[in-house]
Amino acid sequence: MRAIFQNFRFAFRLLRKSPGFMSVAIITLALGIGANTAIFSVVYATLLAPMPYPEPDQLVMVWSKVQTFRNGVAAGDYLDWKRQNTTFQDLNAWTNGNFNLATAERPEQVNGQLTTPGFYKTMGVPFALGRDFVPEEGQPGKDHVVVLMNRLWKRLGANPNIIGTQLKLNGEPYTVVGVMAPGATDRLQTEIVAPLAFKPEQINHDFHFILVMGRLKPAVTIAQAQADMNLVADRIAMVVMAVVVAVVVATVHRAMRAVRGRRIQEGRTEIERARQVEGAAIEHAVQRDVAALAAVQLGLGLMARSHAREPNCDGGPWLGGLERNSYSAPACAREDVPAHRLGHWWCELCRRQSWSRSS
């Protein structure tokens, strides 16, 4: 000790003889000690100090893994995790958001969060006034309630009777149900919190827009929780794959039915078209046959009229004994010379037929 004291005395004498050097040395020591103290304080507060919540070792973040990288969580995954896990006391989700707050002086934009009911209860954050969100307030249409951070509450006047009053956020009324106690939450940028209510179109496994925090059950390790969540993720993957296969099968089935229906419709169209063509052909044939029959009948009538005065001409066996003058041809055909010749030919044929029968 005596040697150390003598060394200090000797150093002090030297510094007193060189005041400039002494000033530079003292400033250097002060800066070094101060910088080390500041760096250590920041490292301790951010990395070493326990979180200012009860049982901080039980609080863990839960991530989705996409190609070995941590990613946000989809609402469908979060709801499945919450229902199927066996190692967490509770799982809660949140996402950031901004609100336009209408105040008495002027509107302002405040940083906010959307959290699932029970988020601050799971973290163990105390309330100065009011309460956390209840499960019913996590449903669309019932989510117009807010919790204020302590510093925003003070900026709004620190009204002790603010619970139950309304604030206008984004042009809509919200009821204040809680005010956070001063402390760790005031260090965050968030100033106001509203419930995170999932709309039906948001519940899927594709849109990863939320973060998830959970509190482990007592005596449960991280490894046990990881193994449990791996099982849950495998079950979810099997269900999603089954749904995808069902959707693909249904889509193919609908496509086949559409093609089959189109073919049936095309077949029916072809049949109707064929029927129309066939009907037209039949109608044309009938008209043609009727016209031919009328022509034949007219010719027979002309023959009978032209040779009504011929002897032994009764119309022949083909006319069934047609009486003379029993058929009146149209006026335009009575003096027709070709018809007269045809009638003469017909009577000659009838005579020959009669002669052949008599012989």
Backbone torsions as a table, in degrees:
resi	resn	phi	psi	omega
1	MET	NA	-40.0	-178.6
2	ARG	-63.1	-36.5	179.3
3	ALA	-67.0	-40.7	179.6
4	ILE	-64.4	-41.8	179.9
5	PHE	-63.4	-40.4	178.5
6	GLN	-64.9	-38.0	178.1
7	ASN	-63.9	-40.2	177.9
8	PHE	-63.9	-42.4	179.7
9	ARG	-61.8	-43.4	-179.7
10	PHE	-64.2	-41.5	179.0
11	ALA	-65.4	-41.9	179.8
12	PHE	-62.3	-40.4	177.9
13	ARG	-62.5	-41.3	179.4
14	LEU	-64.9	-43.0	179.7
15	LEU	-64.7	-35.6	179.7
16	ARG	-67.3	-31.1	177.7
17	LYS	-76.6	-20.3	179.9
18	SER	-127.1	80.0	-176.1
19	PRO	-64.2	-34.7	179.0
20	GLY	-63.3	-47.2	178.6
21	PHE	-62.7	-38.6	-180.0
22	MET	-62.5	-40.7	-179.9
23	SER	-64.6	-44.7	179.7
24	VAL	-63.1	-39.9	-179.6
25	ALA	-65.6	-43.5	-179.5
26	ILE	-64.6	-42.6	179.6
27	ILE	-64.2	-40.8	179.6
28	THR	-62.4	-45.0	179.0
29	LEU	-62.6	-41.6	-179.2
30	ALA	-64.0	-44.3	179.4
31	LEU	-64.0	-42.8	179.9
32	GLY	-63.0	-45.6	-179.5
33	ILE	-66.0	-42.3	179.6
34	GLY	-63.5	-43.8	179.8
35	ALA	-63.3	-44.1	178.5
36	ASN	-62.2	-40.4	179.5
37	THR	-64.3	-42.3	179.8
38	ALA	-65.0	-44.7	-179.8
39	ILE	-62.9	-43.9	179.8
40	PHE	-63.8	-37.8	179.3
41	SER	-63.1	-42.8	179.8
42	VAL	-66.4	-45.2	179.3
43	VAL	-62.2	-40.2	-179.1
44	TYR	-67.4	-43.4	-177.4
45	ALA	-68.0	-34.0	-175.4
46	THR	-94.2	-29.8	-173.3
47	LEU	-118.5	-34.1	-171.6
48	LEU	-101.3	-37.6	-175.9
49	ALA	-68.9	140.1	175.7
50	PRO	-67.4	152.7	179.7
51	MET	-65.5	147.1	-176.2
52	PRO	-79.2	51.0	179.3
53	TYR	-132.8	156.8	177.4
54	PRO	-63.6	138.4	179.4
55	GLU	47.3	61.0	-174.9
56	PRO	-64.6	-23.7	-179.5
57	ASP	-67.1	-17.9	-179.8
58	GLN	-84.8	-12.7	-179.6
59	LEU	-85.4	126.3	-178.7
60	VAL	-138.0	151.9	172.4
61	MET	-90.0	143.9	178.1
62	VAL	-121.1	123.3	-175.3
63	TRP	-116.4	156.7	163.4
64	SER	-86.4	147.7	179.6
65	LYS	-113.2	120.1	179.4
66	VAL	-120.7	110.2	-178.3
67	GLN	54.2	49.6	176.9
68	THR	69.0	4.9	179.2
69	PHE	-108.1	145.4	175.9
70	ARG	-70.0	140.9	-177.8
71	ASN	-143.2	164.8	173.2
72	GLY	-62.0	178.5	-172.4
73	VAL	-117.7	141.2	174.1
74	ALA	-82.1	151.9	-178.0
75	ALA	-61.6	-38.6	178.6
76	GLY	-63.3	-40.8	177.6
77	ASP	-64.3	-45.1	-179.1
78	TYR	-58.9	-45.6	-178.8
79	LEU	-65.3	-38.1	176.3
80	ASP	-66.4	-42.7	177.1
81	TRP	-58.9	-45.4	-176.5
82	LYS	-62.4	-37.8	-178.7
83	ARG	-77.7	-36.6	-166.6
84	GLN	-100.9	-15.7	-175.7
85	ASN	-72.5	157.4	179.6
86	THR	-125.9	5.4	-174.2
87	THR	-115.2	-5.7	-177.7
88	PHE	-109.2	139.8	170.2
89	GLN	-65.4	-40.4	177.9
90	ASP	-163.9	152.5	173.7
91	LEU	-121.8	135.5	179.9
92	ASN	-135.2	152.4	-176.7
93	ALA	-124.1	158.5	175.6
94	TRP	-155.1	162.4	173.5
95	THR	-150.7	157.5	-177.2
96	ASN	-86.3	157.1	177.8
97	GLY	-166.2	162.6	178.3
98	ASN	-115.8	149.5	179.7
99	PHE	-128.4	142.4	170.8
100	ASN	-93.1	108.8	-176.1
101	LEU	-97.7	123.9	177.0
102	ALA	-91.3	114.1	178.7
103	THR	-107.2	175.0	-179.0
104	ALA	-66.3	-32.2	-177.0
105	GLU	-85.3	-56.2	-177.3
106	ARG	-162.5	154.7	176.4
107	PRO	-71.4	149.1	178.7
108	GLU	-146.0	156.0	177.8
109	GLN	-98.2	127.6	-178.2
110	VAL	-119.3	148.2	175.9
111	ASN	-74.9	136.2	-178.4
112	GLY	-138.1	177.4	176.4
113	GLN	-137.8	153.9	169.4
114	LEU	-115.3	119.8	-176.4
115	THR	-126.2	150.3	175.6
116	THR	-73.1	151.2	179.3
117	PRO	-57.0	135.4	-179.2
118	GLY	92.7	3.4	-176.9
119	PHE	-61.2	-52.0	-177.0
120	TYR	-75.1	-25.3	173.7
121	LYS	-66.8	-41.6	177.5
122	THR	-63.7	-40.2	179.4
123	MET	-72.1	-24.5	-178.8
124	GLY	85.8	26.3	179.6
125	VAL	-82.1	129.8	-179.5
126	PRO	-78.7	156.8	177.6
127	PHE	-110.4	137.5	174.1
128	ALA	-79.8	-37.3	178.0
129	LEU	-141.4	145.5	172.9
130	GLY	76.3	-146.2	-169.6
131	ARG	-149.3	176.7	173.0
132	ASP	-84.6	174.1	178.0
133	PHE	-69.3	145.3	175.9
134	VAL	-96.5	161.4	-176.1
135	PRO	-56.3	-35.9	-178.7
136	GLU	-63.0	-26.9	-178.1
137	GLU	-80.4	-0.3	175.3
138	GLY	-94.7	19.2	178.5
139	GLN	-110.4	142.4	178.0
140	PRO	-57.8	134.3	-178.0
141	GLY	96.5	-20.6	178.7
142	LYS	-115.8	15.0	-171.5
143	ASP	-101.7	17.9	-179.8
144	HIS	-88.9	58.3	175.4
145	VAL	-133.8	155.9	-177.4
146	VAL	-140.9	156.0	170.3
147	VAL	-118.0	134.3	-178.3
148	LEU	-101.1	141.0	169.1
149	MET	-73.3	155.6	-172.1
150	ASN	-62.1	-37.6	-177.2
151	ARG	-70.5	-33.5	175.5
152	LEU	-69.9	-38.1	177.3
153	TRP	-59.9	-41.3	178.5
154	LYS	-67.9	-37.9	-179.8
155	ARG	-67.4	-26.4	178.4
156	LEU	-86.7	4.6	176.3
157	GLY	115.0	-2.7	178.6
158	ALA	53.0	46.0	179.3
159	ASN	-71.7	118.1	-178.9
160	PRO	-70.9	-14.6	179.4
161	ASN	-106.1	29.1	-176.2
162	ILE	-74.0	-20.8	-179.6
163	ILE	-62.7	128.3	-179.4
164	GLY	94.8	-13.9	177.1
165	THR	-81.1	168.8	-176.1
166	GLN	-114.5	143.2	171.3
167	LEU	-117.9	149.4	179.5
168	LYS	-99.2	111.3	-179.6
169	LEU	-118.5	128.2	-179.3
170	ASN	53.1	33.1	177.5
171	GLY	80.3	7.4	-178.9
172	GLU	-126.5	148.8	-179.4
173	PRO	-78.0	135.9	175.6
174	TYR	-126.5	139.4	-179.6
175	THR	-95.0	132.6	178.9
176	VAL	-80.4	124.5	179.9
177	VAL	-115.7	-9.4	-178.2
178	GLY	-164.1	155.9	174.9
179	VAL	-132.7	127.0	-178.2
180	MET	-72.0	150.7	175.1
181	ALA	-73.1	151.3	177.8
182	PRO	-65.2	146.2	-179.9
183	GLY	149.6	-133.3	-172.2
184	ALA	-62.6	-35.5	-177.2
185	THR	-67.6	-22.5	179.5
186	ASP	-74.4	-13.9	177.3
187	ARG	-78.9	-15.7	-178.3
188	LEU	-82.6	163.3	177.0
189	GLN	-76.1	-20.2	-178.1
190	THR	-66.7	135.3	178.8
191	GLU	-119.3	-20.6	-177.9
192	ILE	-147.0	145.5	-174.6
193	VAL	-130.5	134.6	175.6
194	ALA	-123.2	160.3	179.8
195	PRO	-67.3	146.1	174.1
196	LEU	-93.9	102.4	-178.9
197	ALA	-109.3	117.9	-176.4
198	PHE	-80.7	125.3	172.2
199	LYS	-78.2	156.3	-177.7
200	PRO	-55.3	-38.7	-178.5
201	GLU	-71.9	-13.9	178.8
202	GLN	-87.7	-14.6	-177.0
203	ILE	-85.1	90.5	177.6
204	ASN	-148.6	-178.9	-178.2
205	HIS	-111.0	18.4	-174.3
206	ASP	-112.6	-39.5	-173.3
207	PHE	-92.3	105.4	-176.6
208	HIS	-94.6	95.1	-174.0
209	PHE	-127.8	3.3	-178.2
210	ILE	-122.6	160.6	172.2
211	LEU	-112.4	150.6	-173.1
212	VAL	-128.0	133.7	174.0
213	MET	-127.6	142.3	179.5
214	GLY	-135.0	159.3	174.6
215	ARG	-113.1	121.5	-179.4
216	LEU	-68.5	152.8	172.9
217	LYS	-70.1	155.5	179.4
218	PRO	-56.7	139.4	177.0
219	ALA	71.0	8.8	176.6
220	VAL	-94.4	130.7	-178.9
221	THR	-92.9	167.9	177.7
222	ILE	-62.0	-40.1	-179.3
223	ALA	-63.1	-42.1	178.1
224	GLN	-64.2	-42.2	177.9
225	ALA	-63.2	-38.8	179.3
226	GLN	-64.4	-43.5	178.5
227	ALA	-62.4	-40.9	178.8
228	ASP	-64.4	-43.0	-179.6
229	MET	-69.6	-28.7	174.5
230	ASN	-63.7	-42.2	177.0
231	LEU	-62.9	-42.9	178.2
232	VAL	-61.6	-43.6	-179.5
233	ALA	-63.7	-38.7	177.7
234	ASP	-63.7	-41.8	178.7
235	ARG	-64.0	-42.2	179.1
236	ILE	-62.4	-41.2	-179.8
237	ALA	-62.8	-40.0	178.8
238	MET	-65.0	-41.8	179.8
239	VAL	-65.3	-44.3	180.0
240	VAL	-62.8	-40.7	179.0
241	MET	-64.2	-41.1	177.6
242	ALA	-62.6	-40.3	178.3
243	VAL	-64.4	-43.2	179.7
244	VAL	-61.5	-44.5	178.9
245	VAL	-62.2	-42.8	179.4
246	ALA	-62.0	-41.2	179.2
247	VAL	-64.9	-42.1	179.5
248	VAL	-63.5	-44.7	179.8
249	VAL	-62.2	-44.5	179.5
250	ALA	-62.4	-40.1	179.0
251	THR	-64.1	-44.2	178.2
252	VAL	-63.1	-42.0	179.8
253	HIS	-61.8	-44.2	178.2
254	ARG	-63.5	-39.7	178.9
255	ALA	-63.8	-42.0	178.7
256	MET	-64.9	-40.2	178.0
257	ARG	-64.5	-38.6	179.0
258	ALA	-65.0	-43.5	178.6
259	VAL	-64.1	-44.0	179.5
260	ARG	-62.2	-42.7	178.1
261	GLY	-63.4	-38.7	178.3
262	ARG	-66.0	-40.2	178.2
263	ARG	-65.0	-42.8	178.5
264	ILE	-60.9	-43.2	179.6
265	GLN	-63.5	-41.8	177.7
266	GLU	-63.9	-40.2	177.6
267	GLY	-63.0	-43.4	178.0
268	ARG	-61.9	-40.2	178.7
269	THR	-62.3	-42.1	179.2
270	GLU	-65.6	-40.2	179.0
271	ILE	-63.9	-45.0	178.8
272	GLU	-61.7	-40.1	179.2
273	ARG	-65.4	-41.8	178.2
274	ALA	-64.1	-40.8	177.8
275	ARG	-61.9	-41.8	179.1
276	GLN	-63.1	-43.2	179.2
277	VAL	-64.3	-44.1	-179.9
278	GLU	-63.6	-42.6	178.7
279	GLY	-61.7	-41.3	178.5
280	ALA	-63.9	-40.1	179.4
281	ALA	-65.8	-42.9	179.1
282	ILE	-62.8	-44.6	179.6
283	GLU	-60.7	-41.7	178.4
284	HIS	-64.0	-41.6	179.6
285	ALA	-65.1	-41.7	179.3
286	VAL	-63.3	-44.5	178.4
287	GLN	-60.9	-39.7	179.7
288	ARG	-65.5	-43.7	179.5
289	ASP	-66.0	-40.9	178.3
290	VAL	-62.7	-41.9	177.9
291	ALA	-63.0	-41.5	179.1
292	ALA	-65.0	-42.6	178.8
293	LEU	-62.9	-40.5	177.4
294	ALA	-63.7	-39.3	178.9
295	ALA	-64.5	-42.6	178.5
296	VAL	-63.1	-46.0	180.0
297	GLN	-61.3	-40.3	178.6
298	LEU	-64.3	-41.0	178.4
299	GLY	-62.8	-42.6	178.0
300	LEU	-62.1	-40.4	179.3
301	GLY	-64.7	-40.4	178.2
302	LEU	-63.5	-41.2	178.9
303	MET	-63.2	-43.4	-179.9
304	ALA	-64.8	-38.6	-179.1
305	ARG	-69.9	-40.7	-175.6
306	SER	-70.5	-30.8	-175.7
307	HIS	-117.9	31.9	179.3
308	ALA	-66.5	-24.3	-179.1
309	ARG	-95.5	1.3	179.2
310	GLU	-72.3	136.0	177.0
311	PRO	-69.3	150.2	177.7
312	ASN	58.3	24.9	178.4
313	CYS	-117.8	101.2	179.4
314	ASP	-108.3	14.2	-179.5
315	GLY	98.5	-9.4	176.6
316	GLY	78.2	169.8	-178.4
317	PRO	-68.6	-21.4	-177.7
318	TRP	-77.5	-19.4	177.4
319	LEU	-95.9	0.4	175.3
320	GLY	66.9	37.5	178.9
321	GLY	68.1	46.3	-179.0
322	LEU	-62.9	127.0	-179.8
323	GLU	-69.9	148.2	177.5
324	ARG	-63.5	145.0	177.4
325	ASN	59.8	18.3	179.3
326	SER	-87.0	-7.6	180.0
327	TYR	-129.1	127.1	-178.9
328	SER	-106.6	112.6	179.6
329	ALA	-73.5	160.9	176.6
330	PRO	-57.7	150.5	-173.6
331	ALA	-60.4	-33.9	-177.6
332	CYS	-71.7	-10.1	-176.7
333	ALA	-112.3	3.1	-173.1
334	ARG	-73.4	-37.6	-177.2
335	GLU	-103.8	22.5	-177.3
336	ASP	-73.3	120.0	-178.1
337	VAL	-65.1	-45.1	178.6
338	PRO	-60.6	-35.1	178.0
339	ALA	-67.4	-34.1	177.5
340	HIS	-63.2	-44.4	178.6
341	ARG	-63.4	-41.0	179.2
342	LEU	-64.5	-38.3	177.5
343	GLY	-64.9	-39.8	177.1
344	HIS	-61.3	-42.0	177.5
345	TRP	-62.0	-38.9	-178.0
346	TRP	-68.0	-41.4	179.1
347	CYS	-65.7	-39.8	176.7
348	GLU	-60.1	-39.8	178.7
349	LEU	-65.7	-36.4	179.9
350	CYS	-67.9	-38.9	178.4
351	ARG	-62.1	-44.2	179.3
352	ARG	-62.1	-38.6	179.2
353	GLN	-66.3	-40.2	179.6
354	SER	-66.6	-39.3	179.0
355	TRP	-64.9	-41.6	179.9
356	SER	-65.3	-31.8	179.3
357	ARG	-73.8	-37.0	-179.7
358	SER	-71.0	-34.7	-179.2
359	SER	-79.0	NA	NA
